[in-house]
């Protein structure tokens, strides 16, 4: 069986106590970053801005985001699928609202060592949590 690869963009938001915002899509079990697949011809930055506006009703400008990194990982909710992800960080404190396909929001304390939890997408566990901790 062949593996497909999706190209996605995600955004890290942290609150005043440095907890990370994660979202769970309707019909899925794993929490991931707000964001999603790039449309044809769309840049990762443009996709991040669009997806955040759709999923959590947060309007950003390109200057609100800085690159955290780009990684590949197994997809969280799709079998035989990998993702190539570009992940951005926003320094803004936001008040997200679950919208579109987002069913649940969860703020995660990185000090709780969440990378060991199967509750989170592989991208978060293997790359994002550690990259965010390294920035401090």
Backbone bond lengths (Angstrom), bond angles and torsions (degrees), N, CA, C in turn:
res aa  C-N    CA-C-N  psi(-1)  N-CA   C-N-CA  omega(-1)  CA-C   N-CA-C  phi
1 X - - - 1.453 - - 1.525 108.90 -
2 X 1.330 116.82 130.49 1.454 119.70 -177.55 1.521 111.37 -81.99
3 X 1.313 113.81 153.78 1.458 120.95 179.00 1.513 108.54 -101.19
4 X 1.330 116.55 133.74 1.461 119.31 175.09 1.524 108.99 -97.77
5 X 1.313 116.47 157.71 1.461 121.70 179.24 1.522 109.21 -123.06
6 X 1.316 115.59 129.96 1.459 122.47 176.53 1.524 108.80 -106.91
7 X 1.324 116.60 141.97 1.457 121.44 175.76 1.521 107.26 -103.05
8 X 1.326 115.17 122.63 1.458 119.87 -175.00 1.530 110.95 -131.08
9 X 1.327 114.76 166.78 1.461 122.47 172.52 1.518 107.35 -131.32
10 X 1.328 116.28 142.41 1.458 121.40 178.50 1.519 110.43 -135.75
11 X 1.335 115.31 160.40 1.458 120.60 -178.53 1.521 110.11 -130.63
12 X 1.333 114.69 132.87 1.465 122.19 174.89 1.518 109.47 -95.01
13 X 1.319 115.47 124.60 1.460 122.36 171.63 1.518 107.15 -118.60
14 X 1.318 116.98 136.15 1.455 120.40 175.31 1.519 108.72 -121.61
15 X 1.336 115.73 148.71 1.455 119.98 178.83 1.529 109.69 -88.89
16 X 1.327 116.62 -173.21 1.464 121.69 -176.44 1.528 112.59 -63.11
17 X 1.348 117.46 -19.95 1.469 120.62 178.87 1.530 111.41 -104.39
18 X 1.339 116.76 16.70 1.472 124.66 177.06 1.521 114.56 69.49
19 X 1.337 118.21 16.00 1.461 119.34 173.06 1.530 108.95 -73.23
20 X 1.329 116.45 145.54 1.461 123.48 -178.18 1.526 110.50 -94.88
21 X 1.329 115.85 134.93 1.461 120.72 175.95 1.519 110.12 -78.40
22 X 1.327 117.10 127.18 1.457 122.59 171.66 1.521 108.28 -124.32
23 X 1.326 115.95 158.32 1.463 121.59 -178.61 1.526 109.35 -131.99
24 X 1.328 115.00 151.74 1.467 120.82 174.18 1.518 108.02 -121.02
25 X 1.321 114.61 125.66 1.459 119.61 179.76 1.524 110.43 -78.83
26 X 1.310 116.12 149.83 1.457 123.02 177.69 1.526 109.63 -54.86
27 X 1.328 116.97 131.55 1.449 121.88 178.86 1.517 114.49 83.26
28 X 1.326 117.68 4.43 1.465 120.70 179.39 1.526 109.71 -118.36
29 X 1.324 115.83 169.71 1.459 120.27 -176.62 1.519 113.22 -117.47
30 X 1.324 117.74 -17.03 1.466 120.89 -175.18 1.525 111.00 -102.07
31 X 1.324 114.73 142.97 1.455 120.90 175.68 1.522 108.99 -87.70
32 X 1.320 115.79 144.67 1.452 122.91 -177.73 1.523 108.69 -144.84
33 X 1.316 116.63 -177.15 1.462 120.77 177.11 1.520 110.41 -79.51
34 X 1.338 117.05 152.51 1.464 118.48 168.21 1.530 107.84 -60.48
35 X 1.311 116.31 139.32 1.457 121.14 -179.74 1.507 109.93 145.70
36 X 1.318 116.24 -170.21 1.457 118.50 -179.73 1.504 112.69 174.97
37 X 1.320 114.58 -164.17 1.462 122.50 -174.04 1.529 111.75 -70.58
38 X 1.322 114.70 144.84 1.457 120.98 174.58 1.524 109.15 -75.80
39 X 1.325 116.66 138.06 1.456 121.31 171.22 1.523 108.15 -77.04
40 X 1.322 117.18 161.49 1.475 121.53 -179.91 1.526 110.16 -54.13
41 X 1.325 116.26 127.41 1.451 121.80 177.94 1.518 115.30 77.78
42 X 1.309 117.84 1.32 1.463 122.30 -176.56 1.530 110.13 -88.58
43 X 1.313 117.21 141.00 1.459 121.63 176.56 1.529 109.37 -80.78
44 X 1.339 117.80 158.13 1.462 119.58 175.70 1.535 112.58 -56.44
45 X 1.324 117.33 -39.05 1.463 120.41 179.79 1.525 111.29 -64.55
46 X 1.328 117.00 -46.33 1.474 120.68 178.58 1.529 110.70 -62.19
47 X 1.332 117.32 -40.99 1.467 120.79 178.91 1.531 110.50 -63.78
48 X 1.330 117.01 -41.99 1.463 120.49 179.83 1.527 110.20 -60.55
49 X 1.316 117.11 -46.24 1.472 120.74 179.56 1.529 111.26 -61.18
50 X 1.332 116.73 -45.68 1.470 122.07 -178.58 1.527 111.35 -65.28
51 X 1.328 116.46 -48.70 1.460 120.51 -175.92 1.535 111.91 -64.39
52 X 1.321 117.56 -40.85 1.475 121.11 179.46 1.531 109.90 -63.59
53 X 1.327 116.92 -40.54 1.466 120.02 177.70 1.534 110.86 -63.65
54 X 1.342 116.90 -40.87 1.464 120.79 -179.07 1.526 112.51 -71.90
55 X 1.336 116.87 -44.25 1.468 120.76 -169.79 1.525 115.02 -84.56
56 X 1.335 116.96 -36.17 1.473 118.29 -176.11 1.529 112.71 -128.86
57 X 1.342 116.50 11.15 1.465 123.41 176.18 1.524 113.30 55.70
58 X 1.340 115.30 41.03 1.463 121.31 175.99 1.527 108.00 -114.02
59 X 1.323 115.94 119.74 1.464 121.77 179.18 1.521 108.92 -91.55
60 X 1.326 116.19 120.65 1.456 122.29 179.52 1.520 109.96 -118.76
61 X 1.323 115.03 161.62 1.459 122.25 170.11 1.526 106.74 -111.68
62 X 1.311 117.03 158.32 1.463 119.87 -177.62 1.526 111.72 -56.76
63 X 1.324 118.31 -34.05 1.461 120.78 -179.68 1.535 113.10 -71.63
64 X 1.333 117.49 -8.51 1.473 121.51 176.84 1.529 111.64 -81.39
65 X 1.333 117.87 -7.76 1.464 121.55 -174.58 1.522 111.79 -118.38
66 X 1.334 115.35 142.72 1.461 121.41 170.47 1.533 107.37 -127.39
67 X 1.305 116.27 150.97 1.456 121.40 -177.54 1.530 110.35 -73.19
68 X 1.331 116.47 128.71 1.461 121.72 171.84 1.529 109.38 -91.53
69 X 1.341 116.74 -43.75 1.454 120.29 179.67 1.517 111.90 169.02
70 X 1.324 115.02 173.52 1.465 122.39 176.09 1.518 107.86 -128.20
71 X 1.338 115.73 130.67 1.456 121.00 -175.78 1.525 110.61 -143.63
72 X 1.318 114.74 164.38 1.459 122.67 172.35 1.530 107.21 -116.30
73 X 1.328 116.22 143.41 1.468 121.38 -179.41 1.527 108.60 -159.87
74 X 1.340 116.92 162.30 1.469 118.86 172.10 1.540 109.58 -62.24
75 X 1.319 116.73 144.15 1.466 120.60 176.15 1.525 109.15 -66.31
76 X 1.307 116.43 147.33 1.458 121.33 -176.97 1.528 112.80 -73.22
77 X 1.317 116.73 -38.67 1.463 119.66 -168.76 1.521 114.91 -126.29
78 X 1.340 117.39 11.66 1.460 120.41 -178.07 1.523 109.60 -131.76
79 X 1.317 116.20 122.67 1.465 121.29 -178.69 1.525 111.04 -66.12
80 X 1.341 116.25 151.15 1.468 123.10 177.46 1.523 112.89 51.21
81 X 1.335 115.57 37.91 1.460 120.59 -177.44 1.517 109.49 -135.18
82 X 1.329 115.12 137.44 1.470 121.89 172.31 1.519 107.77 -113.54
83 X 1.310 115.69 159.69 1.456 120.56 174.69 1.524 109.31 -120.64
84 X 1.310 115.32 144.21 1.452 123.03 165.60 1.526 104.15 -108.23
85 X 1.323 116.13 111.55 1.461 120.96 -171.07 1.517 112.07 -114.48
86 X 1.323 115.11 135.69 1.457 122.47 168.20 1.522 105.75 -106.79
87 X 1.331 116.09 122.97 1.464 120.73 -174.14 1.522 109.61 -116.32
88 X 1.322 114.25 129.87 1.460 122.43 179.50 1.521 109.84 -110.95
89 X 1.323 115.53 162.27 1.458 122.72 174.47 1.518 108.03 -122.36
90 X 1.332 115.61 138.25 1.459 120.89 172.47 1.521 107.90 -113.13
91 X 1.302 116.59 135.61 1.455 120.72 176.76 1.511 112.88 -86.08
92 X 1.330 117.21 -0.71 1.464 120.62 -178.34 1.530 111.25 -77.23
93 X 1.307 116.07 142.66 1.468 121.48 170.35 1.526 105.85 -86.98
94 X 1.323 116.80 123.13 1.467 120.80 -173.75 1.524 111.03 -119.98
95 X 1.331 114.23 161.70 1.464 121.68 174.82 1.530 106.72 -117.57
96 X 1.338 117.58 82.10 1.463 120.63 -174.61 1.522 112.86 -70.28
97 X 1.325 114.56 151.01 1.464 122.66 176.10 1.518 106.82 -128.06
98 X 1.326 117.93 124.97 1.466 121.14 177.94 1.523 109.11 -61.82
99 X 1.330 116.79 126.13 1.453 122.16 -177.11 1.529 108.66 -143.88
100 X 1.322 116.05 173.68 1.470 122.35 179.33 1.529 109.12 51.40
101 X 1.365 117.51 -123.97 1.469 120.27 -176.09 1.525 113.24 -87.00
102 X 1.328 118.42 2.72 1.466 121.20 -178.24 1.528 109.92 -81.48
103 X 1.321 115.37 123.28 1.462 120.92 -179.47 1.521 112.26 -97.13
104 X 1.345 116.74 -31.91 1.465 119.07 -173.44 1.528 110.99 -148.22
105 X 1.327 115.50 142.87 1.460 123.33 173.80 1.519 108.10 -108.88
106 X 1.325 116.80 145.19 1.464 120.42 176.36 1.527 108.75 -146.22
107 X 1.331 115.88 129.87 1.463 121.72 174.58 1.525 107.68 -92.83
108 X 1.334 116.72 130.89 1.461 122.78 -173.84 1.526 109.98 -115.70
109 X 1.328 115.82 127.86 1.464 121.21 176.01 1.530 108.28 -83.73
110 X 1.325 117.00 115.09 1.463 120.72 -177.46 1.523 111.78 -66.20
111 X 1.322 117.83 -20.87 1.464 121.26 178.09 1.527 111.60 -70.48
112 X 1.329 117.56 -14.83 1.467 121.98 179.78 1.527 112.73 -83.08
113 X 1.333 117.38 8.41 1.460 122.59 177.89 1.542 112.09 56.44
114 X 1.336 118.14 55.25 1.470 120.72 -173.56 1.528 115.46 -71.96
115 X 1.349 118.86 -12.04 1.473 118.36 -175.93 1.514 113.21 -64.57
116 X 1.317 118.68 -15.17 1.457 120.99 177.22 1.518 113.65 -84.38
117 X 1.326 117.46 -5.29 1.461 121.00 -174.60 1.524 112.51 -91.87
118 X 1.317 116.44 127.82 1.465 121.96 175.79 1.532 111.31 -70.93
119 X 1.312 116.19 -3.03 1.457 124.84 179.30 1.534 111.11 -67.65
120 X 1.359 115.96 -20.32 1.457 121.54 -173.97 1.522 111.94 -113.19
121 X 1.334 115.52 153.59 1.462 122.52 178.30 1.530 110.75 -59.43
122 X 1.343 117.09 147.30 1.466 120.17 178.23 1.535 113.97 -53.84
123 X 1.324 117.93 -37.97 1.467 120.88 179.01 1.524 110.74 -57.06
124 X 1.328 116.88 -43.36 1.470 120.35 179.40 1.517 110.60 -65.55
125 X 1.326 116.26 -48.13 1.470 120.73 -174.79 1.526 112.33 -65.90
126 X 1.329 117.12 -40.60 1.462 119.02 -172.91 1.526 114.15 -92.57
127 X 1.325 118.72 -18.74 1.466 119.44 -174.97 1.532 114.07 -132.60
128 X 1.329 117.81 -54.92 1.467 121.32 -167.41 1.527 113.00 -69.02
129 X 1.331 118.10 -47.17 1.469 119.65 -178.64 1.525 110.65 -55.91
130 X 1.316 117.64 -47.36 1.470 121.74 -178.89 1.525 111.99 -66.50
131 X 1.339 117.01 -40.74 1.474 120.38 179.74 1.524 111.04 -63.75
132 X 1.329 116.74 -38.99 1.471 119.58 178.63 1.533 110.87 -67.80
133 X 1.313 116.93 -42.17 1.481 119.65 178.76 1.526 110.72 -63.72
134 X 1.330 117.34 -35.02 1.474 121.45 -179.15 1.532 111.95 -69.22
135 X 1.337 117.54 -21.84 1.466 121.37 -179.72 1.513 112.76 -74.67
136 X 1.312 117.92 -19.90 1.478 121.35 -172.92 1.515 111.11 -74.20
